[in-house]
Amino acid sequence: MSQTPTPLTTIQGIKTAEAVIGAGKPVIMLHGWGANLGLVTPLAEKLAPYGFQCFVPDMPGFGETSAPDAAWSVHDYVKWVIAYLDAHQLDKVYLFGHSFGGRLGLVLGAEYGDRIIKMALADAAGVRPKSSTSGQWRLKTYRLVLNTLKTVGLKPQAEHLRNWYSERYGSADYKAAKGKMRDTFVKVVNEDLLPFAERVKPSTLLFWGDQDQDTPVEQARILEKTIPDAGLVVWEGAGHYSYLERAADTARVMDHFFKGS
């Protein structure tokens, strides 16, 4: 098994860090939001001995890869992934995606299904959680007041309200994101990807932790029902990084799934 770090690969003008692990059938492995390739390589190292070559990039704005110059949407990241495959002359690949990487997998499977042989998604994002009535009312009120302040020219007050609301109600990922990456986060999380899940072409296996608090297992069951050809493996006692908590088991099942007819 070989591991070749190539930190200066350039994809769409973005300097990209990556690890290439193993030799054999190609697998692209996409990490989650706020993570980097270091949180995927442990699984790659378990999977590679089964005869796979794992391509594990730091996606733009994460790890050692440069951030985009503008706020990106899910679809911008998807185009970048396709450019990454093209740069490596990978016509068809297996795909693994965790959380945000799973979000990209849903769009890739729908829009570029001819490039994906099969997919394994772990604790994937993409199903918008149901918000409470009070939460919906709070957000609606916030947007109304914010737009009113902007309309009447009270930009400092509008900025103060935005900062206060973000600190009070923003998620940890939102607060951690800086600059354009914060705008990117907003674009990414506000898109419901179930319409793409309905059009996923490759056979898909979902891995989930039954203790996942970020993307609860109920979302897994929704995806299992929505994706045309999908199965679900639930790891008991595991959380949002279920594939790491059960890395050897996940790799073994992925091998069986990928090589199956």
Secondary structure, DSSP 8 states (H G I E B T S, - for coil): --EEE-TTEEETTEEE-EEEEESSEEEEEE--TT--GGGTHHHHHHHGGGTEEEEEE--TTSTTS---SS---HHHHHHHHHHHHHHTT-SSEEEEEETHHHHHHHHHHHHSGGGEEEEEEES---S-----HHHHHHHHHHHHHHHHHHHTT-HHHHHHHHHHHHHHH--HHHHH--THHHHHHHHHHT---HHHHTT--SEEEEEEETT-SSS-HHHHHHHHHHSSSEEEEEETT--TTHHHHTHHHHHHHHHHHHH--
